[in-house]
Structures are given as structure tokens and as C-alpha cells.
Amino acid sequence: MKHRTRVKICGITRIQDARYAAAMGADSIGLVLHQASPKRVTLEQAVEIRRILPPFVTVTAVLLNETEDWIKQVVQRLRPDCLQFHGQEESEFCEAWTIPYIKAIPMGSTQNPDAYAANYASAQGFLLDSNAAGRLGGSGDTFDWSRIPTSFAAPLILAGGINPSNVAEAIARIKPWGVDVSSGVEVAKGVKDTDLIDQFFNEVRRGDEQDSQA
């Protein structure tokens, strides 16, 4: 069966970038709501971005060690389709919001990704990033893909340095459920480039074609 790799464009800060990414075929728009991030958006900005998205494009709220009060505001006002946790959140905390969630695995500091994932059995999927524990991704750095276990039952989203020059190879080698790009399609922090977005989607399609012919 031919597989279509899902795409999340993360770190969106501008309405025009969200609109363009959706038009090109993004499955999800990632909005960083961790206030210390250079790619953060305010809750008001996030709501405005959500408002202009077309049907069937989801919103993922990206969070890191947030307070319960802040997440409650995000859930009530933004109504995200998915929560993406990047910190030391316990599984019970991630589950408490009754919204599907993704748990980021910090491949930069995790020695046993299988054991890490086992602590979050209720996660909808796992995002593999190059960051160290307690830090958001978006650095543009890659990690050693050979460290990715083949035993995951849950869907994997590959992040960490994914860009137009390597995403086709990543798809062909790893066969992830989805890929997550942020810095790889940017000209400045939080500012996306339409040409790079075009190139990225072209390469995703090329990677899928290579995978189907393997």
C-alpha cells in the first residue's frame, strides 16, 4: 500500500505563512505557545491563525513544562486538535486535557527511546527531535537516524533538522508517519519562505514515490 507522509509545518507566527502552508498541503500547523521560545505566538495570534485555516488542517499547540493555568487557557481559547509536549510532563498530566497528544522524545539526550515511549502509552504518536531534554526543537540540527528503534507501534513524526535537502532521504530510510519542519523552511526565526515550502513539499512527494517503488 502506498503511504503518504503527513506534514506539519511548525513555528508558524504569521497568518500568510499558515495560509500558504495549508494551501500547499500541510496536514497540521504547529503553534509554539511556550513563552520563552523565539518562535512563540501569543494566544491572540494563535486564535487568529486558527480562524483562517481551511477545513481538515489541524492545529497543534506546542508546549514545554507549562503551568496548568496556561494550558487551560490554550485549550479553552484556541481549541487545538492536538497538544505536543516537549518537557518533563508525566503521562497523567498529558492525558488530563482529554485532547490527543504527541510526546516529543529528545533524541539529543535519550539513550533508550523505547523505554521513554513506554512511559506514554496513551500518546497518539511520538515526535523524534534532536534537542536535549527540557528544550524545544527548531534548532535545525539533525540527529543520528540509525538510533531510531524499529519496534515502535505508535506513529513516528520525524523532526530535528528536516529540510528540503534531506526530507526525501529521511522518508525513504525511516518511513515515518509524518515529518515536522520548522527552521528548514525559514528565512528568519518564525518567518517562513514560500520557495522553501514549495521545495519541501516537492521533496516529500519524491520521498513517498521512492518509498512506494522500493
One Martini backbone bead per residue (centre of mass of N, CA, C, O) as a GRO file, in nm:
protein
  214
    1MET     BB    1   0.095   0.037   0.023
    2LYS     BB    2   0.065   0.359  -0.020
    3HIS     BB    3   0.238   0.628   0.135
    4ARG     BB    4   0.153   0.930   0.311
    5THR     BB    5   0.324   1.185   0.424
    6ARG     BB    6   0.299   1.377   0.683
    7VAL     BB    7   0.260   1.742   0.753
    8LYS     BB    8   0.439   1.972   0.965
    9ILE     BB    9   0.424   2.319   1.028
   10CYS     BB   10   0.638   2.490   1.235
   11GLY     BB   11   0.652   2.802   1.382
   12ILE     BB   12   0.410   2.974   1.332
   13THR     BB   13   0.344   3.353   1.308
   14ARG     BB   14   0.186   3.385   1.028
   15ILE     BB   15  -0.084   3.400   0.835
   16GLN     BB   16   0.046   3.365   0.550
   17ASP     BB   17   0.195   3.101   0.622
   18ALA     BB   18  -0.047   2.929   0.697
   19ARG     BB   19  -0.198   2.955   0.431
   20TYR     BB   20   0.026   2.839   0.248
   21ALA     BB   21   0.070   2.565   0.384
   22ALA     BB   22  -0.221   2.468   0.340
   23ALA     BB   23  -0.224   2.495   0.027
   24MET     BB   24   0.021   2.280  -0.006
   25GLY     BB   25  -0.065   2.039   0.236
   26ALA     BB   26  -0.089   2.073   0.525
   27ASP     BB   27  -0.195   1.894   0.811
   28SER     BB   28  -0.027   2.088   1.012
   29ILE     BB   29  -0.013   2.349   1.261
   30GLY     BB   30   0.247   2.493   1.448
   31LEU     BB   31   0.210   2.635   1.781
   32VAL     BB   32   0.402   2.830   1.989
   33LEU     BB   33   0.332   2.844   2.365
   34HIS     BB   34   0.619   2.913   2.459
   35GLN     BB   35   0.740   3.204   2.605
   36ALA     BB   36   1.068   3.147   2.547
   37SER     BB   37   1.027   3.144   2.251
   38PRO     BB   38   1.113   3.284   1.935
   39LYS     BB   39   0.830   3.130   1.809
   40ARG     BB   40   0.617   3.263   1.947
   41VAL     BB   41   0.275   3.299   2.035
   42THR     BB   42   0.004   3.433   2.101
   43LEU     BB   43  -0.314   3.362   2.169
   44GLU     BB   44  -0.430   3.563   1.970
   45GLN     BB   45  -0.266   3.470   1.723
   46ALA     BB   46  -0.357   3.176   1.725
   47VAL     BB   47  -0.658   3.230   1.678
   48GLU     BB   48  -0.621   3.373   1.405
   49ILE     BB   49  -0.490   3.138   1.258
   50ARG     BB   50  -0.716   2.935   1.295
   51ARG     BB   51  -0.945   3.099   1.149
   52ILE     BB   52  -0.798   3.073   0.845
   53LEU     BB   53  -0.831   2.782   0.827
   54PRO     BB   54  -0.904   2.516   0.666
   55PRO     BB   55  -1.028   2.232   0.622
   56PHE     BB   56  -0.835   1.963   0.765
   57VAL     BB   57  -0.656   2.158   0.936
   58THR     BB   58  -0.454   2.137   1.195
   59VAL     BB   59  -0.384   2.211   1.546
   60THR     BB   60  -0.070   2.251   1.716
   61ALA     BB   61   0.030   2.263   2.050
   62VAL     BB   62   0.331   2.392   2.177
   63LEU     BB   63   0.493   2.252   2.472
   64LEU     BB   64   0.675   2.346   2.798
   65ASN     BB   65   0.636   2.320   3.114
   66GLU     BB   66   0.352   2.404   3.193
   67THR     BB   67   0.092   2.536   3.327
   68GLU     BB   68  -0.228   2.473   3.394
   69ASP     BB   69  -0.340   2.753   3.331
   70TRP     BB   70  -0.225   2.781   3.045
   71ILE     BB   71  -0.351   2.529   2.918
   72LYS     BB   72  -0.640   2.608   2.973
   73GLN     BB   73  -0.637   2.854   2.787
   74VAL     BB   74  -0.560   2.709   2.527
   75VAL     BB   75  -0.798   2.510   2.517
   76GLN     BB   76  -1.036   2.719   2.536
   77ARG     BB   77  -0.942   2.927   2.299
   78LEU     BB   78  -0.806   2.743   2.065
   79ARG     BB   79  -0.877   2.445   2.018
   80PRO     BB   80  -0.693   2.211   1.981
   81ASP     BB   81  -0.620   1.900   1.826
   82CYS     BB   82  -0.323   1.914   1.957
   83LEU     BB   83  -0.070   1.811   2.186
   84GLN     BB   84   0.278   1.918   2.239
   85PHE     BB   85   0.526   1.765   2.435
   86HIS     BB   86   0.873   1.876   2.557
   87GLY     BB   87   0.899   1.782   2.847
   88GLN     BB   88   0.848   1.649   3.191
   89GLU     BB   89   0.584   1.528   3.143
   90GLU     BB   90   0.346   1.341   3.254
   91SER     BB   91   0.109   1.132   3.142
   92GLU     BB   92  -0.124   1.239   3.320
   93PHE     BB   93  -0.096   1.532   3.225
   94CYS     BB   94  -0.143   1.482   2.919
   95GLU     BB   95  -0.435   1.344   2.964
   96ALA     BB   96  -0.610   1.567   3.125
   97TRP     BB   97  -0.724   1.726   2.845
   98THR     BB   98  -0.874   1.540   2.635
   99ILE     BB   99  -0.639   1.546   2.417
  100PRO     BB  100  -0.456   1.476   2.183
  101TYR     BB  101  -0.112   1.350   2.203
  102ILE     BB  102   0.232   1.446   2.179
  103LYS     BB  103   0.558   1.309   2.231
  104ALA     BB  104   0.865   1.419   2.283
  105ILE     BB  105   1.187   1.293   2.185
  106PRO     BB  106   1.511   1.353   2.313
  107MET     BB  107   1.774   1.247   2.124
  108GLY     BB  108   2.008   1.422   2.266
  109SER     BB  109   1.944   1.244   2.568
  110THR     BB  110   1.831   0.965   2.473
  111GLN     BB  111   1.912   0.622   2.503
  112ASN     BB  112   1.593   0.500   2.533
  113PRO     BB  113   1.321   0.532   2.343
  114ASP     BB  114   1.145   0.292   2.428
  115ALA     BB  115   1.130   0.361   2.732
  116TYR     BB  116   1.015   0.639   2.701
  117ALA     BB  117   0.750   0.559   2.547
  118ALA     BB  118   0.633   0.363   2.770
  119ASN     BB  119   0.534   0.620   2.952
  120TYR     BB  120   0.329   0.688   2.677
  121ALA     BB  121   0.073   0.500   2.586
  122SER     BB  122  -0.144   0.747   2.512
  123ALA     BB  123  -0.010   0.837   2.273
  124GLN     BB  124  -0.053   0.917   1.937
  125GLY     BB  125   0.259   1.001   1.929
  126PHE     BB  126   0.606   1.052   1.813
  127LEU     BB  127   0.860   1.299   1.846
  128LEU     BB  128   1.169   1.325   1.681
  129ASP     BB  129   1.436   1.497   1.830
  130SER     BB  130   1.753   1.678   1.876
  131ASN     BB  131   1.704   1.752   2.147
  132ALA     BB  132   1.712   1.813   2.468
  133ALA     BB  133   1.599   1.797   2.759
  134GLY     BB  134   1.382   2.074   2.805
  135ARG     BB  135   1.373   2.136   2.489
  136LEU     BB  136   1.320   2.277   2.210
  137GLY     BB  137   1.314   2.285   1.898
  138GLY     BB  138   1.434   2.442   1.590
  139SER     BB  139   1.757   2.434   1.526
  140GLY     BB  140   1.841   2.237   1.263
  141ASP     BB  141   1.925   1.976   1.390
  142THR     BB  142   2.048   1.664   1.372
  143PHE     BB  143   2.031   1.308   1.393
  144ASP     BB  144   2.080   0.975   1.440
  145TRP     BB  145   1.880   0.760   1.262
  146SER     BB  146   1.992   0.478   1.370
  147ARG     BB  147   1.844   0.526   1.664
  148ILE     BB  148   1.581   0.431   1.550
  149PRO     BB  149   1.341   0.241   1.625
  150THR     BB  150   1.151  -0.053   1.494
  151SER     BB  151   0.926  -0.103   1.749
  152PHE     BB  152   0.715   0.094   1.701
  153ALA     BB  153   0.362   0.131   1.717
  154ALA     BB  154   0.362   0.418   1.699
  155PRO     BB  155   0.364   0.700   1.551
  156LEU     BB  156   0.609   0.879   1.360
  157ILE     BB  157   0.782   1.194   1.398
  158LEU     BB  158   1.008   1.371   1.205
  159ALA     BB  159   1.270   1.567   1.328
  160GLY     BB  160   1.542   1.747   1.316
  161GLY     BB  161   1.666   1.901   1.042
  162ILE     BB  162   1.443   1.923   0.846
  163ASN     BB  163   1.462   1.947   0.481
  164PRO     BB  164   1.481   1.968   0.140
  165SER     BB  165   1.765   1.797   0.134
  166ASN     BB  166   1.650   1.533   0.342
  167VAL     BB  167   1.347   1.425   0.332
  168ALA     BB  168   1.355   1.200   0.121
  169GLU     BB  169   1.559   1.022   0.268
  170ALA     BB  170   1.403   0.994   0.532
  171ILE     BB  171   1.156   0.851   0.414
  172ALA     BB  172   1.305   0.608   0.283
  173ARG     BB  173   1.441   0.510   0.555
  174ILE     BB  174   1.209   0.550   0.795
  175LYS     BB  175   0.902   0.571   0.745
  176PRO     BB  176   0.721   0.787   0.848
  177TRP     BB  177   0.425   0.926   0.920
  178GLY     BB  178   0.589   1.201   0.974
  179VAL     BB  179   0.680   1.548   0.929
  180ASP     BB  180   0.884   1.817   1.085
  181VAL     BB  181   0.895   2.167   1.012
  182SER     BB  182   1.088   2.479   1.052
  183SER     BB  183   1.381   2.594   0.985
  184GLY     BB  184   1.383   2.458   0.687
  185VAL     BB  185   1.155   2.714   0.601
  186GLU     BB  186   1.347   2.961   0.676
  187VAL     BB  187   1.469   3.319   0.708
  188ALA     BB  188   1.353   3.338   1.002
  189LYS     BB  189   1.228   3.352   1.298
  190GLY     BB  190   0.907   3.249   1.206
  191VAL     BB  191   0.989   3.286   0.891
  192LYS     BB  192   0.863   3.194   0.601
  193ASP     BB  193   0.927   3.028   0.281
  194THR     BB  194   0.781   2.958  -0.014
  195ASP     BB  195   1.006   2.810  -0.167
  196LEU     BB  196   1.074   2.609   0.062
  197ILE     BB  197   0.795   2.486   0.081
  198ASP     BB  198   0.784   2.381  -0.204
  199GLN     BB  199   1.036   2.201  -0.187
  200PHE     BB  200   0.942   2.025   0.044
  201PHE     BB  201   0.689   1.897  -0.091
  202ASN     BB  202   0.840   1.779  -0.332
  203GLU     BB  203   1.025   1.591  -0.155
  204VAL     BB  204   0.806   1.430  -0.019
  205ARG     BB  205   0.693   1.309  -0.278
  206ARG     BB  206   0.959   1.175  -0.362
  207GLY     BB  207   0.985   0.993  -0.113
  208ASP     BB  208   0.721   0.837  -0.161
  209GLU     BB  209   0.799   0.721  -0.436
  210GLN     BB  210   1.048   0.566  -0.344
  211ASP     BB  211   0.899   0.390  -0.136
  212SER     BB  212   0.693   0.253  -0.345
  213GLN     BB  213   0.950   0.126  -0.520
  214ALA     BB  214   1.104  -0.060  -0.297
   0.00000   0.00000   0.00000
